[in-house]
Amino acid sequence: MKKEIKLNVDENKTIVLFVDSQSENQDIVEMIKKGARDSFVYFDNIKKIRFGVELIYSRKEFDKKIGYKTESWVTAHSFGSSFIIFSPLGMEKYTSHNRNEFIQIITHETSHIMLKKLNTDFCTWMNEGIAQNIAGQKQKARIDSKNTNYFLKESLFKNSNYEKFISRQGYEISYKLVRFLMTKYDKETIIRLLQVKYDFTDSSRGNICKILDTDSDKLIDQFKKVLENV
C-alpha cells in the first residue's frame, strides 16, 4: 500500500506523490520538488495545476501499470494528469539510466504535464523537444539523413505514428530543432508554437509558418541545415 503525500511546490501548484511508506525519503521529496519547479518556471503562464507522481520500484510493477513490456531505457510514463517514474534506486537497478538523472526526468515529465494543460492537441516533436531542453537532456548524436527526410515529411507539420517517430531518432531531432528555436526566438514565440493544434494532417503548416514569419520551403531548408550539423 502506497502512502499519499501532498507537495505544495509553488503557489497553486501541487503534486500528489504516491510512495512506498517503507521507503519514504525526504531527499527524494526535495528532488521531485526541484525537478517540477524547473518546469514551472518555464511554463509560468500556467498559474494553477495539480497532478500526481507515483514512484515505481521494479520493472514488473512498471509494466503492470502501463499494460505492456517496456525496454530498459524507459524510466517514466505519463497518463495525462499524472506520471509514474522509477525511484532513484530502482532507476539504477532496473533501467539503463542512473539515479543522478532522476531530477532531469522529473522535469521532463512535468513539462509534458504542463504542455497538456496548455494544449491538449500538442505537437509530438515540440512536446518531446521542449521537455528535453527544459530538463537539460542534451542530445549530441548525428542525425541519419533518412531520419531527417522522414521527419520533414511525416512529423514536422503533423503527428505521425509515435513509435515510428521515436525509432527514427525522434528524440534527437526534437531536441536539436527546439534548441535552435529557443536560441533564435523569444519565449513568447515558443509558447505560441506550443499552442498550435496538431493532428494527423498537415493543417498546422500555415500556423507554424505564420508564427515564425517564414514559408514552409524556407523553414524546411533551415531545419535541414540544423539537423546536418553535429
Secondary structure, 3 states (H helix, E strand, C coil): CEEEEEEEEECCEEEEEEEEHHHCCHHHHHHHHHHHHHHHHHCCCCCCEEEEEEEECCHHHHHHHHCCCCCCCCCEEECCCEEEEECHHHHHHHCCCCHHHHHHHHHHHHHHHHHHHHCCCCCHHHHHHHHHHHHCCCCCCCCCHHHHHHHHHHCCCCCCCHHHHHHCCHHHHHHHHHHHHHHHCCHHHHHHHHCCCCCCCCCCHHHHHHHHCCCHHHHHHHHHHHHHCC
